[in-house]
Amino acid sequence: MMAMLREAIKTRGLTQTAAAELLNVAQPRISDLARGKIERFTIDALVNMLARAGIFLEVERRRAA
């Protein structure tokens, strides 16, 4: 999910400030995202940021083989 967000920011050519505004987070959160600091993000925070970027996930549950 972090990679998807980083790619969306890069593709749109956003600065960290513009990305923070789009994703409704503080700029230091975008810095954490860019540096791959995964321990600073919850799954729900990443899902919310993806949705704000117009990226929606589909989750599928399956039994282990």
TORRO-501417 format. One record per residue: residue in three letters; y, x, z negated of N, C-alpha, C, O in turn; residue number from 1. Coordinates in nm, 3 decimals, always signed. Atoms other than C-alpha are relative to their C-alpha. Layout:
N
<lolum><sekol>Ala</sekol><n_Y>Y</n_Y><n_X>X</n_X><n_Z>Z</n_Z><ca_Y>Y</ca_Y><ca_X>X</ca_X><ca_Z>Z</ca_Z><c_Y>Y</c_Y><c_X>X</c_X><c_Z>Z</c_Z><o_Y>Y</o_Y><o_X>X</o_X><o_Z>Z</o_Z><doro>NUM</doro></lolum>
...
This chain:
65
<lolum><sekol>Met</sekol><n_Y>-0.118</n_Y><n_X>+0.082</n_X><n_Z>+0.000</n_Z><ca_Y>+0.000</ca_Y><ca_X>+0.000</ca_X><ca_Z>+0.000</ca_Z><c_Y>+0.126</c_Y><c_X>+0.087</c_X><c_Z>+0.000</c_Z><o_Y>+0.225</o_Y><o_X>+0.056</o_X><o_Z>+0.066</o_Z><doro>1</doro></lolum>
<lolum><sekol>Met</sekol><n_Y>-0.115</n_Y><n_X>-0.091</n_X><n_Z>+0.002</n_Z><ca_Y>+0.235</ca_Y><ca_X>+0.287</ca_X><ca_Z>-0.076</ca_Z><c_Y>+0.022</c_Y><c_X>+0.058</c_X><c_Z>+0.138</c_Z><o_Y>+0.136</o_Y><o_X>+0.070</o_X><o_Z>+0.183</o_Z><doro>2</doro></lolum>
<lolum><sekol>Ala</sekol><n_Y>-0.012</n_Y><n_X>-0.056</n_X><n_Z>-0.135</n_Z><ca_Y>+0.163</ca_Y><ca_X>+0.437</ca_X><ca_Z>+0.264</ca_Z><c_Y>+0.060</c_Y><c_X>-0.102</c_X><c_Z>+0.096</c_Z><o_Y>+0.139</o_Y><o_X>-0.067</o_X><o_Z>+0.183</o_Z><doro>3</doro></lolum>
<lolum><sekol>Met</sekol><n_Y>-0.055</n_Y><n_X>+0.105</n_X><n_Z>-0.084</n_Z><ca_Y>+0.240</ca_Y><ca_X>+0.105</ca_X><ca_Z>+0.428</ca_Z><c_Y>+0.151</c_Y><c_X>-0.014</c_X><c_Z>-0.022</c_Z><o_Y>+0.227</o_Y><o_X>-0.030</o_X><o_Z>+0.073</o_Z><doro>4</doro></lolum>
<lolum><sekol>Leu</sekol><n_Y>-0.142</n_Y><n_X>+0.009</n_X><n_Z>+0.031</n_Z><ca_Y>+0.576</ca_Y><ca_X>+0.089</ca_X><ca_Z>+0.250</ca_Z><c_Y>+0.076</c_Y><c_X>+0.120</c_X><c_Z>+0.054</c_Z><o_Y>+0.184</o_Y><o_X>+0.106</o_X><o_Z>+0.113</o_Z><doro>5</doro></lolum>
<lolum><sekol>Arg</sekol><n_Y>-0.065</n_Y><n_X>-0.120</n_X><n_Z>-0.052</n_Z><ca_Y>+0.661</ca_Y><ca_X>+0.449</ca_X><ca_Z>+0.337</ca_Z><c_Y>+0.015</c_Y><c_X>-0.008</c_X><c_Z>+0.152</c_Z><o_Y>+0.118</o_Y><o_X>+0.030</o_X><o_Z>+0.207</o_Z><doro>6</doro></lolum>
<lolum><sekol>Glu</sekol><n_Y>-0.004</n_Y><n_X>+0.012</n_X><n_Z>-0.146</n_Z><ca_Y>+0.576</ca_Y><ca_X>+0.381</ca_X><ca_Z>+0.702</ca_Z><c_Y>+0.104</c_Y><c_X>-0.103</c_X><c_Z>+0.044</c_Z><o_Y>+0.176</o_Y><o_X>-0.080</o_X><o_Z>+0.141</o_Z><doro>7</doro></lolum>
<lolum><sekol>Ala</sekol><n_Y>-0.099</n_Y><n_X>+0.103</n_X><n_Z>-0.033</n_Z><ca_Y>+0.789</ca_Y><ca_X>+0.064</ca_X><ca_Z>+0.708</ca_Z><c_Y>+0.142</c_Y><c_X>+0.055</c_X><c_Z>-0.015</c_Z><o_Y>+0.228</o_Y><o_X>+0.028</o_X><o_Z>+0.068</o_Z><doro>8</doro></lolum>
<lolum><sekol>Ile</sekol><n_Y>-0.133</n_Y><n_X>-0.060</n_X><n_Z>+0.023</n_Z><ca_Y>+1.087</ca_Y><ca_X>+0.255</ca_X><ca_Z>+0.566</ca_Z><c_Y>+0.031</c_Y><c_X>+0.101</c_X><c_Z>+0.109</c_Z><o_Y>+0.142</o_Y><o_X>+0.103</o_X><o_Z>+0.163</o_Z><doro>9</doro></lolum>
<lolum><sekol>Lys</sekol><n_Y>-0.018</n_Y><n_X>-0.102</n_X><n_Z>-0.104</n_Z><ca_Y>+1.038</ca_Y><ca_X>+0.541</ca_X><ca_Z>+0.813</ca_Z><c_Y>+0.023</c_Y><c_X>-0.065</c_X><c_Z>+0.137</c_Z><o_Y>+0.114</o_Y><o_X>-0.025</o_X><o_Z>+0.210</o_Z><doro>10</doro></lolum>
<lolum><sekol>Thr</sekol><n_Y>-0.010</n_Y><n_X>+0.067</n_X><n_Z>-0.130</n_Z><ca_Y>+0.990</ca_Y><ca_X>+0.310</ca_X><ca_Z>+1.114</ca_Z><c_Y>+0.137</c_Y><c_X>-0.065</c_X><c_Z>+0.018</c_Z><o_Y>+0.193</o_Y><o_X>-0.063</o_X><o_Z>+0.128</o_Z><doro>11</doro></lolum>
<lolum><sekol>Arg</sekol><n_Y>-0.130</n_Y><n_X>+0.067</n_X><n_Z>-0.006</n_Z><ca_Y>+1.309</ca_Y><ca_X>+0.121</ca_X><ca_Z>+1.031</ca_Z><c_Y>+0.117</c_Y><c_X>+0.097</c_X><c_Z>-0.013</c_Z><o_Y>+0.233</o_Y><o_X>+0.057</o_X><o_Z>+0.002</o_Z><doro>12</doro></lolum>
<lolum><sekol>Gly</sekol><n_Y>-0.105</n_Y><n_X>-0.100</n_X><n_Z>+0.013</n_Z><ca_Y>+1.501</ca_Y><ca_X>+0.443</ca_X><ca_Z>+0.976</ca_Z><c_Y>+0.092</c_Y><c_X>-0.025</c_X><c_Z>-0.118</c_Z><o_Y>+0.212</o_Y><o_X>+0.003</o_X><o_Z>-0.111</o_Z><doro>13</doro></lolum>
<lolum><sekol>Leu</sekol><n_Y>-0.081</n_Y><n_X>+0.035</n_X><n_Z>+0.117</n_Z><ca_Y>+1.619</ca_Y><ca_X>+0.330</ca_X><ca_Z>+0.632</ca_Z><c_Y>+0.025</c_Y><c_X>+0.120</c_X><c_Z>-0.090</c_Z><o_Y>-0.063</o_Y><o_X>+0.205</o_X><o_Z>-0.109</o_Z><doro>14</doro></lolum>
<lolum><sekol>Thr</sekol><n_Y>-0.027</n_Y><n_X>-0.097</n_X><n_Z>+0.107</n_Z><ca_Y>+1.788</ca_Y><ca_X>+0.553</ca_X><ca_Z>+0.380</ca_Z><c_Y>-0.066</c_Y><c_X>-0.054</c_X><c_Z>-0.126</c_Z><o_Y>-0.106</o_Y><o_X>-0.170</o_X><o_Z>-0.131</o_Z><doro>15</doro></lolum>
<lolum><sekol>Gln</sekol><n_Y>+0.056</n_Y><n_X>+0.048</n_X><n_Z>+0.126</n_Z><ca_Y>+1.656</ca_Y><ca_X>+0.536</ca_X><ca_Z>+0.026</ca_Z><c_Y>+0.084</c_Y><c_X>-0.112</c_X><c_Z>-0.058</c_Z><o_Y>+0.030</o_Y><o_X>-0.206</o_X><o_Z>-0.116</o_Z><doro>16</doro></lolum>
<lolum><sekol>Thr</sekol><n_Y>-0.089</n_Y><n_X>+0.105</n_X><n_Z>+0.051</n_Z><ca_Y>+1.959</ca_Y><ca_X>+0.328</ca_X><ca_Z>-0.069</ca_Z><c_Y>-0.023</c_Y><c_X>-0.132</c_X><c_Z>+0.074</c_Z><o_Y>-0.032</o_Y><o_X>-0.237</o_X><o_Z>+0.010</o_Z><doro>17</doro></lolum>
<lolum><sekol>Ala</sekol><n_Y>+0.023</n_Y><n_X>+0.121</n_X><n_Z>-0.080</n_Z><ca_Y>+1.903</ca_Y><ca_X>+0.080</ca_X><ca_Z>+0.216</ca_Z><c_Y>-0.139</c_Y><c_X>-0.058</c_X><c_Z>-0.029</c_Z><o_Y>-0.155</o_Y><o_X>-0.180</o_X><o_Z>-0.037</o_Z><doro>18</doro></lolum>
<lolum><sekol>Ala</sekol><n_Y>+0.136</n_Y><n_X>+0.046</n_X><n_Z>+0.032</n_Z><ca_Y>+1.530</ca_Y><ca_X>+0.062</ca_X><ca_Z>+0.140</ca_Z><c_Y>-0.002</c_Y><c_X>-0.067</c_X><c_Z>-0.137</c_Z><o_Y>-0.067</o_Y><o_X>-0.170</o_X><o_Z>-0.154</o_Z><doro>19</doro></lolum>
<lolum><sekol>Ala</sekol><n_Y>-0.006</n_Y><n_X>+0.059</n_X><n_Z>+0.134</n_Z><ca_Y>+1.604</ca_Y><ca_X>-0.007</ca_X><ca_Z>-0.226</ca_Z><c_Y>+0.062</c_Y><c_X>-0.139</c_X><c_Z>+0.005</c_Z><o_Y>+0.016</o_Y><o_X>-0.230</o_X><o_Z>-0.063</o_Z><doro>20</doro></lolum>
<lolum><sekol>Glu</sekol><n_Y>-0.065</n_Y><n_X>+0.130</n_X><n_Z>-0.014</n_Z><ca_Y>+1.835</ca_Y><ca_X>-0.291</ca_X><ca_Z>-0.128</ca_Z><c_Y>-0.095</c_Y><c_X>-0.101</c_X><c_Z>+0.065</c_Z><o_Y>-0.106</o_Y><o_X>-0.214</o_X><o_Z>+0.018</o_Z><doro>21</doro></lolum>
<lolum><sekol>Leu</sekol><n_Y>+0.094</n_Y><n_X>+0.088</n_X><n_Z>-0.069</n_Z><ca_Y>+1.579</ca_Y><ca_X>-0.439</ca_X><ca_Z>+0.112</ca_Z><c_Y>-0.113</c_Y><c_X>-0.044</c_X><c_Z>-0.093</c_Z><o_Y>-0.152</o_Y><o_X>-0.160</o_X><o_Z>-0.094</o_Z><doro>22</doro></lolum>
<lolum><sekol>Leu</sekol><n_Y>+0.116</n_Y><n_X>+0.028</n_X><n_Z>+0.083</n_Z><ca_Y>+1.297</ca_Y><ca_X>-0.416</ca_X><ca_Z>-0.142</ca_Z><c_Y>+0.037</c_Y><c_X>-0.051</c_X><c_Z>-0.139</c_Z><o_Y>-0.049</o_Y><o_X>-0.082</o_X><o_Z>-0.221</o_Z><doro>23</doro></lolum>
<lolum><sekol>Asn</sekol><n_Y>-0.051</n_Y><n_X>+0.052</n_X><n_Z>+0.128</n_Z><ca_Y>+1.517</ca_Y><ca_X>-0.527</ca_X><ca_Z>-0.435</ca_Z><c_Y>-0.048</c_Y><c_X>+0.083</c_X><c_Z>-0.119</c_Z><o_Y>-0.092</o_Y><o_X>+0.030</o_X><o_Z>-0.221</o_Z><doro>24</doro></lolum>
<lolum><sekol>Val</sekol><n_Y>+0.033</n_Y><n_X>-0.093</n_X><n_Z>+0.108</n_Z><ca_Y>+1.446</ca_Y><ca_X>-0.220</ca_X><ca_Z>-0.646</ca_Z><c_Y>+0.111</c_Y><c_X>+0.105</c_X><c_Z>-0.008</c_Z><o_Y>+0.196</o_Y><o_X>+0.113</o_X><o_Z>+0.080</o_Z><doro>25</doro></lolum>
<lolum><sekol>Ala</sekol><n_Y>-0.097</n_Y><n_X>-0.109</n_X><n_Z>+0.015</n_Z><ca_Y>+1.653</ca_Y><ca_X>+0.071</ca_X><ca_Z>-0.775</ca_Z><c_Y>-0.039</c_Y><c_X>+0.117</c_X><c_Z>+0.091</c_Z><o_Y>-0.157</o_Y><o_X>+0.136</o_X><o_Z>+0.121</o_Z><doro>26</doro></lolum>
<lolum><sekol>Gln</sekol><n_Y>+0.025</n_Y><n_X>-0.113</n_X><n_Z>-0.089</n_Z><ca_Y>+1.687</ca_Y><ca_X>+0.378</ca_X><ca_Z>-0.553</ca_Z><c_Y>-0.101</c_Y><c_X>+0.100</c_X><c_Z>-0.056</c_Z><o_Y>-0.182</o_Y><o_X>+0.153</o_X><o_Z>+0.020</o_Z><doro>27</doro></lolum>
<lolum><sekol>Pro</sekol><n_Y>+0.101</n_Y><n_X>-0.094</n_X><n_Z>+0.052</n_Z><ca_Y>+1.486</ca_Y><ca_X>+0.599</ca_X><ca_Z>-0.793</ca_Z><c_Y>-0.145</c_Y><c_X>-0.049</c_X><c_Z>+0.023</c_Z><o_Y>-0.237</o_Y><o_X>+0.032</o_X><o_Z>+0.031</o_Z><doro>28</doro></lolum>
<lolum><sekol>Arg</sekol><n_Y>+0.136</n_Y><n_X>+0.052</n_X><n_Z>-0.029</n_Z><ca_Y>+1.187</ca_Y><ca_X>+0.367</ca_X><ca_Z>-0.731</ca_Z><c_Y>-0.042</c_Y><c_X>+0.040</c_X><c_Z>+0.141</c_Z><o_Y>-0.159</o_Y><o_X>+0.069</o_X><o_Z>+0.165</o_Z><doro>29</doro></lolum>
<lolum><sekol>Ile</sekol><n_Y>+0.031</n_Y><n_X>-0.040</n_X><n_Z>-0.137</n_Z><ca_Y>+1.209</ca_Y><ca_X>+0.449</ca_X><ca_Z>-0.360</ca_Z><c_Y>-0.032</c_Y><c_X>+0.149</c_X><c_Z>+0.002</c_Z><o_Y>-0.119</o_Y><o_X>+0.193</o_X><o_Z>+0.077</o_Z><doro>30</doro></lolum>
<lolum><sekol>Ser</sekol><n_Y>+0.030</n_Y><n_X>-0.143</n_X><n_Z>+0.011</n_Z><ca_Y>+1.218</ca_Y><ca_X>+0.818</ca_X><ca_Z>-0.449</ca_Z><c_Y>-0.142</c_Y><c_X>+0.020</c_X><c_Z>-0.053</c_Z><o_Y>-0.217</o_Y><o_X>+0.103</o_X><o_Z>-0.001</o_Z><doro>31</doro></lolum>
<lolum><sekol>Asp</sekol><n_Y>+0.137</n_Y><n_X>-0.007</n_X><n_Z>+0.052</n_Z><ca_Y>+0.901</ca_Y><ca_X>+0.769</ca_X><ca_Z>-0.657</ca_Z><c_Y>-0.102</c_Y><c_X>-0.037</c_X><c_Z>+0.109</c_Z><o_Y>-0.207</o_Y><o_X>+0.027</o_X><o_Z>+0.120</o_Z><doro>32</doro></lolum>
<lolum><sekol>Leu</sekol><n_Y>+0.087</n_Y><n_X>+0.043</n_X><n_Z>-0.109</n_Z><ca_Y>+0.744</ca_Y><ca_X>+0.588</ca_X><ca_Z>-0.361</ca_Z><c_Y>-0.015</c_Y><c_X>+0.112</c_X><c_Z>+0.103</c_Z><o_Y>-0.126</o_Y><o_X>+0.143</o_X><o_Z>+0.146</o_Z><doro>33</doro></lolum>
<lolum><sekol>Ala</sekol><n_Y>+0.002</n_Y><n_X>-0.107</n_X><n_Z>-0.101</n_Z><ca_Y>+0.840</ca_Y><ca_X>+0.867</ca_X><ca_Z>-0.119</ca_Z><c_Y>-0.079</c_Y><c_X>+0.121</c_X><c_Z>-0.049</c_Z><o_Y>-0.140</o_Y><o_X>+0.191</o_X><o_Z>+0.031</o_Z><doro>34</doro></lolum>
<lolum><sekol>Arg</sekol><n_Y>+0.071</n_Y><n_X>-0.116</n_X><n_Z>+0.057</n_Z><ca_Y>+0.693</ca_Y><ca_X>+1.129</ca_X><ca_Z>-0.354</ca_Z><c_Y>-0.145</c_Y><c_X>-0.031</c_X><c_Z>-0.035</c_Z><o_Y>-0.218</o_Y><o_X>+0.056</o_X><o_Z>-0.084</o_Z><doro>35</doro></lolum>
<lolum><sekol>Gly</sekol><n_Y>+0.139</n_Y><n_X>+0.037</n_X><n_Z>+0.024</n_Z><ca_Y>+0.366</ca_Y><ca_X>+0.936</ca_X><ca_Z>-0.388</ca_Z><c_Y>-0.038</c_Y><c_X>-0.010</c_X><c_Z>-0.146</c_Z><o_Y>-0.154</o_Y><o_X>+0.012</o_X><o_Z>-0.181</o_Z><doro>36</doro></lolum>
<lolum><sekol>Lys</sekol><n_Y>+0.028</n_Y><n_X>+0.010</n_X><n_Z>+0.144</n_Z><ca_Y>+0.394</ca_Y><ca_X>+0.884</ca_X><ca_Z>-0.764</ca_Z><c_Y>-0.066</c_Y><c_X>-0.134</c_X><c_Z>-0.030</c_Z><o_Y>-0.005</o_Y><o_X>-0.224</o_X><o_Z>-0.086</o_Z><doro>37</doro></lolum>
<lolum><sekol>Ile</sekol><n_Y>+0.075</n_Y><n_X>+0.125</n_X><n_Z>+0.008</n_Z><ca_Y>+0.128</ca_Y><ca_X>+0.616</ca_X><ca_Z>-0.765</ca_Z><c_Y>-0.011</c_Y><c_X>-0.055</c_X><c_Z>-0.142</c_Z><o_Y>-0.019</o_Y><o_X>-0.176</o_X><o_Z>-0.162</o_Z><doro>38</doro></lolum>
<lolum><sekol>Glu</sekol><n_Y>+0.015</n_Y><n_X>+0.045</n_X><n_Z>+0.138</n_Z><ca_Y>+0.103</ca_Y><ca_X>+0.605</ca_X><ca_Z>-1.143</ca_Z><c_Y>+0.120</c_Y><c_X>-0.081</c_X><c_Z>-0.050</c_Z><o_Y>+0.113</o_Y><o_X>-0.144</o_X><o_Z>-0.155</o_Z><doro>39</doro></lolum>
<lolum><sekol>Arg</sekol><n_Y>-0.121</n_Y><n_X>+0.072</n_X><n_Z>+0.041</n_Z><ca_Y>+0.452</ca_Y><ca_X>+0.453</ca_X><ca_Z>-1.160</ca_Z><c_Y>+0.009</c_Y><c_X>-0.140</c_X><c_Z>+0.059</c_Z><o_Y>+0.108</o_Y><o_X>-0.210</o_X><o_Z>+0.038</o_Z><doro>40</doro></lolum>
<lolum><sekol>Phe</sekol><n_Y>-0.003</n_Y><n_X>+0.130</n_X><n_Z>-0.066</n_Z><ca_Y>+0.359</ca_Y><ca_X>+0.140</ca_X><ca_Z>-0.962</ca_Z><c_Y>-0.123</c_Y><c_X>-0.083</c_X><c_Z>-0.037</c_Z><o_Y>-0.234</o_Y><o_X>-0.031</o_X><o_Z>-0.046</o_Z><doro>41</doro></lolum>
<lolum><sekol>Thr</sekol><n_Y>+0.112</n_Y><n_X>+0.093</n_X><n_Z>+0.019</n_Z><ca_Y>+0.147</ca_Y><ca_X>-0.163</ca_X><ca_Z>-1.039</ca_Z><c_Y>-0.031</c_Y><c_X>-0.060</c_X><c_Z>+0.137</c_Z><o_Y>+0.050</o_Y><o_X>-0.055</o_X><o_Z>+0.229</o_Z><doro>42</doro></lolum>
<lolum><sekol>Ile</sekol><n_Y>+0.039</n_Y><n_X>+0.064</n_X><n_Z>-0.126</n_Z><ca_Y>-0.041</ca_Y><ca_X>-0.342</ca_X><ca_Z>-0.766</ca_Z><c_Y>+0.095</c_Y><c_X>-0.115</c_X><c_Z>+0.033</c_Z><o_Y>+0.137</o_Y><o_X>-0.131</o_X><o_Z>+0.147</o_Z><doro>43</doro></lolum>
<lolum><sekol>Asp</sekol><n_Y>-0.087</n_Y><n_X>+0.114</n_X><n_Z>-0.029</n_Z><ca_Y>+0.175</ca_Y><ca_X>-0.652</ca_X><ca_Z>-0.805</ca_Z><c_Y>+0.140</c_Y><c_X>+0.045</c_X><c_Z>+0.043</c_Z><o_Y>+0.201</o_Y><o_X>-0.021</o_X><o_Z>+0.126</o_Z><doro>44</doro></lolum>
<lolum><sekol>Ala</sekol><n_Y>-0.130</n_Y><n_X>-0.051</n_X><n_Z>-0.043</n_Z><ca_Y>+0.496</ca_Y><ca_X>-0.446</ca_X><ca_Z>-0.771</ca_Z><c_Y>-0.006</c_Y><c_X>+0.043</c_X><c_Z>+0.147</c_Z><o_Y>+0.085</o_Y><o_X>+0.015</o_X><o_Z>+0.224</o_Z><doro>45</doro></lolum>
<lolum><sekol>Leu</sekol><n_Y>+0.016</n_Y><n_X>-0.042</n_X><n_Z>-0.139</n_Z><ca_Y>+0.366</ca_Y><ca_X>-0.294</ca_X><ca_Z>-0.447</ca_Z><c_Y>-0.014</c_Y><c_X>-0.120</c_X><c_Z>+0.093</c_Z><o_Y>+0.043</o_Y><o_X>-0.121</o_X><o_Z>+0.202</o_Z><doro>46</doro></lolum>
<lolum><sekol>Val</sekol><n_Y>+0.017</n_Y><n_X>+0.121</n_X><n_Z>-0.081</n_Z><ca_Y>+0.259</ca_Y><ca_X>-0.635</ca_X><ca_Z>-0.314</ca_Z><c_Y>+0.135</c_Y><c_X>-0.069</c_X><c_Z>+0.018</c_Z><o_Y>+0.167</o_Y><o_X>-0.114</o_X><o_Z>+0.127</o_Z><doro>47</doro></lolum>
<lolum><sekol>Asn</sekol><n_Y>-0.132</n_Y><n_X>+0.063</n_X><n_Z>-0.009</n_Z><ca_Y>+0.605</ca_Y><ca_X>-0.776</ca_X><ca_Z>-0.394</ca_Z><c_Y>+0.091</c_Y><c_X>+0.076</c_X><c_Z>+0.094</c_Z><o_Y>+0.163</o_Y><o_X>+0.016</o_X><o_Z>+0.174</o_Z><doro>48</doro></lolum>
<lolum><sekol>Met</sekol><n_Y>-0.084</n_Y><n_X>-0.079</n_X><n_Z>-0.089</n_Z><ca_Y>+0.779</ca_Y><ca_X>-0.488</ca_X><ca_Z>-0.218</ca_Z><c_Y>-0.046</c_Y><c_X>-0.015</c_X><c_Z>+0.146</c_Z><o_Y>+0.037</o_Y><o_X>-0.024</o_X><o_Z>+0.236</o_Z><doro>49</doro></lolum>
<lolum><sekol>Leu</sekol><n_Y>+0.050</n_Y><n_X>+0.022</n_X><n_Z>-0.136</n_Z><ca_Y>+0.553</ca_Y><ca_X>-0.529</ca_X><ca_Z>+0.085</ca_Z><c_Y>+0.047</c_Y><c_X>-0.134</c_X><c_Z>+0.054</c_Z><o_Y>+0.089</o_Y><o_X>-0.143</o_X><o_Z>+0.170</o_Z><doro>50</doro></lolum>
<lolum><sekol>Ala</sekol><n_Y>-0.045</n_Y><n_X>+0.133</n_X><n_Z>-0.043</n_Z><ca_Y>+0.639</ca_Y><ca_X>-0.899</ca_X><ca_Z>+0.101</ca_Z><c_Y>+0.148</c_Y><c_X>+0.002</c_X><c_Z>+0.036</c_Z><o_Y>+0.188</o_Y><o_X>-0.059</o_X><o_Z>+0.135</o_Z><doro>51</doro></lolum>
<lolum><sekol>Arg</sekol><n_Y>-0.144</n_Y><n_X>-0.009</n_X><n_Z>-0.030</n_Z><ca_Y>+1.011</ca_Y><ca_X>-0.820</ca_X><ca_Z>+0.087</ca_Z><c_Y>+0.025</c_Y><c_X>+0.075</c_X><c_Z>+0.130</c_Z><o_Y>+0.126</o_Y><o_X>+0.053</o_X><o_Z>+0.196</o_Z><doro>52</doro></lolum>
<lolum><sekol>Ala</sekol><n_Y>-0.011</n_Y><n_X>-0.074</n_X><n_Z>-0.126</n_Z><ca_Y>+0.954</ca_Y><ca_X>-0.583</ca_X><ca_Z>+0.378</ca_Z><c_Y>-0.059</c_Y><c_X>-0.078</c_X><c_Z>+0.118</c_Z><o_Y>-0.056</o_Y><o_X>-0.032</o_X><o_Z>+0.231</o_Z><doro>53</doro></lolum>
<lolum><sekol>Gly</sekol><n_Y>+0.058</n_Y><n_X>+0.083</n_X><n_Z>-0.105</n_Z><ca_Y>+0.784</ca_Y><ca_X>-0.864</ca_X><ca_Z>+0.572</ca_Z><c_Y>-0.142</c_Y><c_X>+0.037</c_X><c_Z>+0.035</c_Z><o_Y>-0.191</o_Y><o_X>+0.005</o_X><o_Z>+0.143</o_Z><doro>54</doro></lolum>
<lolum><sekol>Ile</sekol><n_Y>+0.139</n_Y><n_X>-0.041</n_X><n_Z>-0.021</n_Z><ca_Y>+0.436</ca_Y><ca_X>-0.719</ca_X><ca_Z>+0.536</ca_Z><c_Y>-0.086</c_Y><c_X>-0.076</c_X><c_Z>-0.100</c_Z><o_Y>-0.065</o_Y><o_X>-0.067</o_X><o_Z>-0.220</o_Z><doro>55</doro></lolum>
<lolum><sekol>Phe</sekol><n_Y>+0.084</n_Y><n_X>+0.081</n_X><n_Z>+0.088</n_Z><ca_Y>+0.170</ca_Y><ca_X>-0.950</ca_X><ca_Z>+0.399</ca_Z><c_Y>-0.144</c_Y><c_X>+0.049</c_X><c_Z>+0.006</c_Z><o_Y>-0.195</o_Y><o_X>+0.084</o_X><o_Z>+0.113</o_Z><doro>56</doro></lolum>
<lolum><sekol>Leu</sekol><n_Y>+0.138</n_Y><n_X>-0.048</n_X><n_Z>+0.011</n_Z><ca_Y>-0.176</ca_Y><ca_X>-0.853</ca_X><ca_Z>+0.280</ca_Z><c_Y>-0.096</c_Y><c_X>-0.117</c_X><c_Z>-0.005</c_Z><o_Y>-0.064</o_Y><o_X>-0.226</o_X><o_Z>-0.051</o_Z><doro>57</doro></lolum>
<lolum><sekol>Glu</sekol><n_Y>+0.108</n_Y><n_X>+0.097</n_X><n_Z>+0.010</n_Z><ca_Y>-0.498</ca_Y><ca_X>-1.039</ca_X><ca_Z>+0.314</ca_Z><c_Y>-0.112</c_Y><c_X>+0.069</c_X><c_Z>-0.077</c_Z><o_Y>-0.157</o_Y><o_X>+0.176</o_X><o_Z>-0.039</o_Z><doro>58</doro></lolum>
<lolum><sekol>Val</sekol><n_Y>+0.103</n_Y><n_X>-0.059</n_X><n_Z>+0.086</n_Z><ca_Y>-0.756</ca_Y><ca_X>-0.973</ca_X><ca_Z>+0.044</ca_Z><c_Y>-0.129</c_Y><c_X>-0.077</c_X><c_Z>+0.021</c_Z><o_Y>-0.131</o_Y><o_X>-0.200</o_X><o_Z>+0.023</o_Z><doro>59</doro></lolum>
<lolum><sekol>Glu</sekol><n_Y>+0.131</n_Y><n_X>+0.061</n_X><n_Z>-0.020</n_Z><ca_Y>-1.124</ca_Y><ca_X>-1.035</ca_X><ca_Z>+0.100</ca_Z><c_Y>-0.094</c_Y><c_X>+0.054</c_X><c_Z>-0.107</c_Z><o_Y>-0.095</o_Y><o_X>+0.173</o_X><o_Z>-0.135</o_Z><doro>60</doro></lolum>
<lolum><sekol>Arg</sekol><n_Y>+0.095</n_Y><n_X>-0.040</n_X><n_Z>+0.102</n_Z><ca_Y>-1.390</ca_Y><ca_X>-1.028</ca_X><ca_Z>-0.167</ca_Z><c_Y>-0.141</c_Y><c_X>-0.006</c_X><c_Z>+0.058</c_Z><o_Y>-0.179</o_Y><o_X>-0.104</o_X><o_Z>+0.123</o_Z><doro>61</doro></lolum>
<lolum><sekol>Arg</sekol><n_Y>+0.138</n_Y><n_X>-0.005</n_X><n_Z>-0.046</n_Z><ca_Y>-1.746</ca_Y><ca_X>-0.922</ca_X><ca_Z>-0.086</ca_Z><c_Y>-0.085</c_Y><c_X>+0.063</c_X><c_Z>-0.107</c_Z><o_Y>-0.035</o_Y><o_X>+0.140</o_X><o_Z>-0.190</o_Z><doro>62</doro></lolum>
<lolum><sekol>Arg</sekol><n_Y>+0.094</n_Y><n_X>-0.063</n_X><n_Z>+0.092</n_Z><ca_Y>-2.052</ca_Y><ca_X>-0.827</ca_X><ca_Z>-0.284</ca_Z><c_Y>-0.031</c_Y><c_X>+0.141</c_X><c_Z>+0.049</c_Z><o_Y>-0.034</o_Y><o_X>+0.168</o_X><o_Z>+0.169</o_Z><doro>63</doro></lolum>
<lolum><sekol>Ala</sekol><n_Y>+0.038</n_Y><n_X>-0.136</n_X><n_Z>-0.035</n_Z><ca_Y>-2.143</ca_Y><ca_X>-0.463</ca_X><ca_Z>-0.295</ca_Z><c_Y>-0.138</c_Y><c_X>-0.001</c_X><c_Z>+0.065</c_Z><o_Y>-0.224</o_Y><o_X>-0.082</o_X><o_Z>+0.030</o_Z><doro>64</doro></lolum>
<lolum><sekol>Ala</sekol><n_Y>+0.127</n_Y><n_X>-0.006</n_X><n_Z>-0.073</n_Z><ca_Y>-2.428</ca_Y><ca_X>-0.370</ca_X><ca_Z>-0.063</ca_Z><c_Y>-0.109</c_Y><c_X>+0.060</c_X><c_Z>-0.084</c_Z><o_Y>-0.223</o_Y><o_X>+0.072</o_X><o_Z>-0.037</o_Z><doro>65</doro></lolum>
